[in-house]
Amino acid sequence: MAYTQGDWRYVATGQDIDHTNTHSSLIETGELFFYIKNSKETPLHEVKANAKLIAAAPDMLITLKRVKNAIDANFSDEVKNELAIAIESIDLAIKKATE
C-alpha cells in the first residue's frame, strides 16, 4: 500500500470549510491538501487533536518500523518473549497502516 510521504502537518484554517453540519480541519502533505470533517457536535479541540494525530501518522509508522527492526536485530528470544504483547501491538499497528 502506498501513501503520500511525509512531512504531513496540521494547518489551522480558522474557519469551517463546509458550513453545513461539520467542522473541518486541513492536513497539508506537501503535495496535496485534504480536509477532515467532523460533526458540529464534536468539540473543536477534539477536531484539532484528530487532525494532528493524522498528520503525525507517517512519522509514527516510520518509528514503529524502526523499533520493530531494532527489537528483531538486537534482542534475544527470551527478551522478545517478555516483550511479546508490545511486539504484537507494534505488528498490528504496522499491519493496520500498511495493508
CNS distance restraints for C-alpha pairs under 8 A (distance, minus, plus):
assign (resid   1 and name CA) (resid  98 and name CA) 5.57 0.50 0.50
assign (resid   1 and name CA) (resid  99 and name CA) 6.02 0.50 0.50
assign (resid   2 and name CA) (resid  98 and name CA) 7.79 0.50 0.50
assign (resid   4 and name CA) (resid  29 and name CA) 7.05 0.50 0.50
assign (resid   4 and name CA) (resid  31 and name CA) 7.81 0.50 0.50
assign (resid   5 and name CA) (resid  29 and name CA) 7.46 0.50 0.50
assign (resid   5 and name CA) (resid  58 and name CA) 6.94 0.50 0.50
assign (resid   6 and name CA) (resid  29 and name CA) 6.16 0.50 0.50
assign (resid   6 and name CA) (resid  30 and name CA) 7.54 0.50 0.50
assign (resid   6 and name CA) (resid  58 and name CA) 5.86 0.50 0.50
assign (resid   6 and name CA) (resid  59 and name CA) 7.25 0.50 0.50
assign (resid   7 and name CA) (resid  29 and name CA) 5.98 0.50 0.50
assign (resid   7 and name CA) (resid  30 and name CA) 6.71 0.50 0.50
assign (resid   7 and name CA) (resid  58 and name CA) 7.77 0.50 0.50
assign (resid   8 and name CA) (resid  27 and name CA) 6.76 0.50 0.50
assign (resid   8 and name CA) (resid  28 and name CA) 5.62 0.50 0.50
assign (resid   8 and name CA) (resid  29 and name CA) 4.26 0.50 0.50
assign (resid   8 and name CA) (resid  30 and name CA) 6.84 0.50 0.50
assign (resid   8 and name CA) (resid  55 and name CA) 4.93 0.50 0.50
assign (resid   8 and name CA) (resid  56 and name CA) 6.78 0.50 0.50
assign (resid   8 and name CA) (resid  58 and name CA) 7.50 0.50 0.50
assign (resid   9 and name CA) (resid  27 and name CA) 5.75 0.50 0.50
assign (resid   9 and name CA) (resid  28 and name CA) 5.44 0.50 0.50
assign (resid   9 and name CA) (resid  29 and name CA) 6.55 0.50 0.50
assign (resid   9 and name CA) (resid  52 and name CA) 7.07 0.50 0.50
assign (resid   9 and name CA) (resid  55 and name CA) 4.97 0.50 0.50
assign (resid   9 and name CA) (resid  56 and name CA) 7.22 0.50 0.50
assign (resid  10 and name CA) (resid  25 and name CA) 7.66 0.50 0.50
assign (resid  10 and name CA) (resid  26 and name CA) 6.12 0.50 0.50
assign (resid  10 and name CA) (resid  27 and name CA) 4.80 0.50 0.50
assign (resid  10 and name CA) (resid  28 and name CA) 6.42 0.50 0.50
assign (resid  10 and name CA) (resid  51 and name CA) 6.13 0.50 0.50
assign (resid  10 and name CA) (resid  52 and name CA) 5.40 0.50 0.50
assign (resid  10 and name CA) (resid  55 and name CA) 5.91 0.50 0.50
assign (resid  11 and name CA) (resid  25 and name CA) 7.31 0.50 0.50
assign (resid  11 and name CA) (resid  26 and name CA) 5.36 0.50 0.50
assign (resid  11 and name CA) (resid  27 and name CA) 5.92 0.50 0.50
assign (resid  11 and name CA) (resid  28 and name CA) 6.70 0.50 0.50
assign (resid  12 and name CA) (resid  25 and name CA) 6.82 0.50 0.50
assign (resid  12 and name CA) (resid  26 and name CA) 6.69 0.50 0.50
assign (resid  13 and name CA) (resid  25 and name CA) 6.91 0.50 0.50
assign (resid  13 and name CA) (resid  26 and name CA) 6.72 0.50 0.50
assign (resid  15 and name CA) (resid  24 and name CA) 7.91 0.50 0.50
assign (resid  16 and name CA) (resid  22 and name CA) 7.47 0.50 0.50
assign (resid  16 and name CA) (resid  23 and name CA) 5.45 0.50 0.50
assign (resid  16 and name CA) (resid  24 and name CA) 5.43 0.50 0.50
assign (resid  16 and name CA) (resid  25 and name CA) 7.79 0.50 0.50
assign (resid  17 and name CA) (resid  23 and name CA) 7.33 0.50 0.50
assign (resid  17 and name CA) (resid  24 and name CA) 5.71 0.50 0.50
assign (resid  18 and name CA) (resid  22 and name CA) 6.41 0.50 0.50
assign (resid  18 and name CA) (resid  23 and name CA) 7.23 0.50 0.50
assign (resid  18 and name CA) (resid  24 and name CA) 6.99 0.50 0.50
assign (resid  19 and name CA) (resid  23 and name CA) 7.68 0.50 0.50
assign (resid  21 and name CA) (resid  39 and name CA) 5.96 0.50 0.50
assign (resid  21 and name CA) (resid  40 and name CA) 5.38 0.50 0.50
assign (resid  22 and name CA) (resid  37 and name CA) 5.75 0.50 0.50
assign (resid  22 and name CA) (resid  38 and name CA) 5.06 0.50 0.50
assign (resid  22 and name CA) (resid  39 and name CA) 4.51 0.50 0.50
assign (resid  22 and name CA) (resid  40 and name CA) 4.71 0.50 0.50
assign (resid  23 and name CA) (resid  36 and name CA) 7.94 0.50 0.50
assign (resid  23 and name CA) (resid  37 and name CA) 5.56 0.50 0.50
assign (resid  23 and name CA) (resid  38 and name CA) 5.04 0.50 0.50
assign (resid  23 and name CA) (resid  39 and name CA) 6.13 0.50 0.50
assign (resid  23 and name CA) (resid  40 and name CA) 5.56 0.50 0.50
assign (resid  23 and name CA) (resid  42 and name CA) 7.83 0.50 0.50
assign (resid  23 and name CA) (resid  44 and name CA) 7.43 0.50 0.50
assign (resid  23 and name CA) (resid  47 and name CA) 7.23 0.50 0.50
assign (resid  24 and name CA) (resid  35 and name CA) 5.94 0.50 0.50
assign (resid  24 and name CA) (resid  36 and name CA) 5.20 0.50 0.50
assign (resid  24 and name CA) (resid  37 and name CA) 4.42 0.50 0.50
assign (resid  24 and name CA) (resid  38 and name CA) 6.25 0.50 0.50
assign (resid  24 and name CA) (resid  47 and name CA) 7.61 0.50 0.50
assign (resid  25 and name CA) (resid  35 and name CA) 5.34 0.50 0.50
assign (resid  25 and name CA) (resid  36 and name CA) 4.96 0.50 0.50
assign (resid  25 and name CA) (resid  37 and name CA) 6.64 0.50 0.50
assign (resid  25 and name CA) (resid  47 and name CA) 6.94 0.50 0.50
assign (resid  25 and name CA) (resid  48 and name CA) 6.68 0.50 0.50
assign (resid  25 and name CA) (resid  51 and name CA) 6.20 0.50 0.50
assign (resid  26 and name CA) (resid  33 and name CA) 6.70 0.50 0.50
assign (resid  26 and name CA) (resid  34 and name CA) 5.78 0.50 0.50
assign (resid  26 and name CA) (resid  35 and name CA) 4.57 0.50 0.50
assign (resid  26 and name CA) (resid  36 and name CA) 6.33 0.50 0.50
assign (resid  26 and name CA) (resid  51 and name CA) 7.23 0.50 0.50
assign (resid  27 and name CA) (resid  33 and name CA) 5.66 0.50 0.50
assign (resid  27 and name CA) (resid  34 and name CA) 5.42 0.50 0.50
assign (resid  27 and name CA) (resid  35 and name CA) 6.22 0.50 0.50
assign (resid  27 and name CA) (resid  36 and name CA) 7.62 0.50 0.50
assign (resid  27 and name CA) (resid  51 and name CA) 6.76 0.50 0.50
assign (resid  27 and name CA) (resid  54 and name CA) 7.99 0.50 0.50
assign (resid  27 and name CA) (resid  55 and name CA) 6.36 0.50 0.50
assign (resid  28 and name CA) (resid  32 and name CA) 6.09 0.50 0.50
assign (resid  28 and name CA) (resid  33 and name CA) 4.57 0.50 0.50
assign (resid  28 and name CA) (resid  34 and name CA) 6.72 0.50 0.50
assign (resid  28 and name CA) (resid  55 and name CA) 7.96 0.50 0.50
assign (resid  29 and name CA) (resid  33 and name CA) 6.21 0.50 0.50
assign (resid  36 and name CA) (resid  51 and name CA) 6.77 0.50 0.50
assign (resid  38 and name CA) (resid  42 and name CA) 6.39 0.50 0.50
assign (resid  38 and name CA) (resid  47 and name CA) 6.65 0.50 0.50
assign (resid  42 and name CA) (resid  46 and name CA) 6.64 0.50 0.50
assign (resid  42 and name CA) (resid  47 and name CA) 6.68 0.50 0.50
assign (resid  43 and name CA) (resid  47 and name CA) 6.45 0.50 0.50
assign (resid  44 and name CA) (resid  48 and name CA) 6.27 0.50 0.50
assign (resid  45 and name CA) (resid  49 and name CA) 6.14 0.50 0.50
assign (resid  46 and name CA) (resid  50 and name CA) 6.09 0.50 0.50
assign (resid  47 and name CA) (resid  51 and name CA) 6.34 0.50 0.50
assign (resid  48 and name CA) (resid  52 and name CA) 6.16 0.50 0.50
assign (resid  49 and name CA) (resid  53 and name CA) 6.14 0.50 0.50
assign (resid  50 and name CA) (resid  54 and name CA) 6.30 0.50 0.50
assign (resid  51 and name CA) (resid  55 and name CA) 6.16 0.50 0.50
assign (resid  52 and name CA) (resid  56 and name CA) 6.23 0.50 0.50
assign (resid  53 and name CA) (resid  57 and name CA) 6.43 0.50 0.50
assign (resid  56 and name CA) (resid  60 and name CA) 6.24 0.50 0.50
assign (resid  57 and name CA) (resid  61 and name CA) 6.11 0.50 0.50
assign (resid  58 and name CA) (resid  62 and name CA) 6.32 0.50 0.50
assign (resid  59 and name CA) (resid  63 and name CA) 6.18 0.50 0.50
assign (resid  60 and name CA) (resid  64 and name CA) 6.10 0.50 0.50
assign (resid  61 and name CA) (resid  65 and name CA) 6.24 0.50 0.50
assign (resid  61 and name CA) (resid  94 and name CA) 6.55 0.50 0.50
assign (resid  61 and name CA) (resid  97 and name CA) 7.40 0.50 0.50
assign (resid  62 and name CA) (resid  66 and name CA) 6.27 0.50 0.50
assign (resid  63 and name CA) (resid  67 and name CA) 6.18 0.50 0.50
assign (resid  64 and name CA) (resid  68 and name CA) 6.10 0.50 0.50
assign (resid  64 and name CA) (resid  90 and name CA) 6.43 0.50 0.50
assign (resid  64 and name CA) (resid  94 and name CA) 7.14 0.50 0.50
assign (resid  65 and name CA) (resid  69 and name CA) 6.10 0.50 0.50
assign (resid  65 and name CA) (resid  94 and name CA) 7.29 0.50 0.50
assign (resid  66 and name CA) (resid  70 and name CA) 6.10 0.50 0.50
assign (resid  67 and name CA) (resid  71 and name CA) 6.16 0.50 0.50
assign (resid  68 and name CA) (resid  72 and name CA) 6.14 0.50 0.50
assign (resid  68 and name CA) (resid  87 and name CA) 7.18 0.50 0.50
assign (resid  68 and name CA) (resid  90 and name CA) 7.10 0.50 0.50
assign (resid  68 and name CA) (resid  91 and name CA) 7.90 0.50 0.50
assign (resid  69 and name CA) (resid  73 and name CA) 6.06 0.50 0.50
assign (resid  70 and name CA) (resid  74 and name CA) 5.81 0.50 0.50
assign (resid  70 and name CA) (resid  75 and name CA) 7.91 0.50 0.50
assign (resid  71 and name CA) (resid  75 and name CA) 5.46 0.50 0.50
assign (resid  71 and name CA) (resid  80 and name CA) 7.43 0.50 0.50
assign (resid  75 and name CA) (resid  79 and name CA) 6.02 0.50 0.50
assign (resid  75 and name CA) (resid  80 and name CA) 6.38 0.50 0.50
assign (resid  76 and name CA) (resid  80 and name CA) 6.19 0.50 0.50
assign (resid  77 and name CA) (resid  81 and name CA) 6.04 0.50 0.50
assign (resid  78 and name CA) (resid  82 and name CA) 6.53 0.50 0.50
assign (resid  79 and name CA) (resid  83 and name CA) 6.27 0.50 0.50
assign (resid  80 and name CA) (resid  84 and name CA) 5.88 0.50 0.50
assign (resid  80 and name CA) (resid  87 and name CA) 7.73 0.50 0.50
assign (resid  83 and name CA) (resid  87 and name CA) 6.03 0.50 0.50
assign (resid  84 and name CA) (resid  88 and name CA) 5.97 0.50 0.50
assign (resid  85 and name CA) (resid  89 and name CA) 6.19 0.50 0.50
assign (resid  86 and name CA) (resid  90 and name CA) 6.20 0.50 0.50
assign (resid  87 and name CA) (resid  91 and name CA) 6.13 0.50 0.50
assign (resid  88 and name CA) (resid  92 and name CA) 6.14 0.50 0.50
assign (resid  89 and name CA) (resid  93 and name CA) 6.14 0.50 0.50
assign (resid  90 and name CA) (resid  94 and name CA) 6.19 0.50 0.50
assign (resid  91 and name CA) (resid  95 and name CA) 6.08 0.50 0.50
assign (resid  92 and name CA) (resid  96 and name CA) 6.01 0.50 0.50
assign (resid  93 and name CA) (resid  97 and name CA) 6.25 0.50 0.50
assign (resid  94 and name CA) (resid  98 and name CA) 6.08 0.50 0.50
assign (resid  95 and name CA) (resid  99 and name CA) 5.60 0.50 0.50
